[in-house]
Amino acid sequence: MSSHSPRLYQDIGEKLKTLIRNGTFKVGDKLPPERVICVDYGISRTVVREAIIMLELQGMVSVKKGSGIHVISEVPINESSGDCRTEQALRRLISEMQEAGPFEMLEARQHVECLTVELAASKITEEQLAQLAEIQQRAVSEDRARDSNWDKEFHLLLGKATGNSVIALLVELMWDGRAKNPLWNSLHKHIDEKDLNSWCKEHQDIMDALASRDSRRAQHAMWAHIESTKNALYSASSAMDEQDEPVGTAA
């Protein structure tokens, strides 16, 4: 996560934090009004308010209606404990991803990624469409493969195409969780070759809908794509059940 560029409000918040730490604004002083900060940094009031909320949560300022923004500390409070809570939350998320059942994971992906392509249909750029086409060209030689890196690349790019970093990260986390999930990997290995659908064709259906900026069609194509994966996994799990049946048991 640290590789991601800071959001604008975070950047402004850090600039204000520096002014407090170097003594430009001391404890007890008031920060300039929102409109002045807007002009100084050439930003909107929305960004200023998000930056101030960030400093307020860190215990550096106090916002009082009708009185302004007061500096109450030069150092963020509970910074280390906040980092600890964040780390604990991430560990729990990773653990849940690794322990979730394969069908539970697919259900989550189906809903999240359908909403992802719905948004991507109105946001995707020509450059991103060209990148998807390049992935498709590489995919042709590996169509109906049990697993492939281009499949992941395709879906992660759809997340980025939404223009929403939270959605893009959520899609990335689900795919990383899938790769590290032992239940998924075990069941996936049991998929019969004849049950492997043409992922390439299904991806093309999604691409065609995105190129047409048709959000509903893109959503339906993604739903059908993940549904086919669910069916393949279901067939694999059914085959495993049949293998476990005692000899002579009726089908």
Salt bridges, closest charged atoms under 4 A:
ASP11 OD2 - LYS15 NZ 2.86
GLU14 OE2 - LYS17 NZ 3.14
GLU34 OE1 - ARG45 NH1 3.90
GLU34 OE1 - ARG49 NE 2.92
GLU87 OE2 - ARG91 NH2 2.59
GLU113 OE2 - ARG109 NE 2.62
GLU113 OE1 - HIS155 ND1 2.56
GLU126 OE2 - ARG213 NH2 3.17
GLU134 OE2 - ARG138 NE 3.08
ASP147 OD1 - ARG178 NH2 3.07
ASP151 OD1 - HIS155 NE2 3.42
ASP151 OD1 - HIS203 NE2 3.09
GLU153 OE1 - ARG138 NH2 2.55
ASP176 OD1 - LYS152 NZ 2.99
GLU193 OE2 - ARG146 NH2 2.91
ASP195 OD1 - LYS194 NZ 3.51
GLU202 OE1 - HIS225 ND1 2.50
ASP205 OD2 - LYS201 NZ 3.47
GLU227 OE1 - LYS230 NZ 3.44
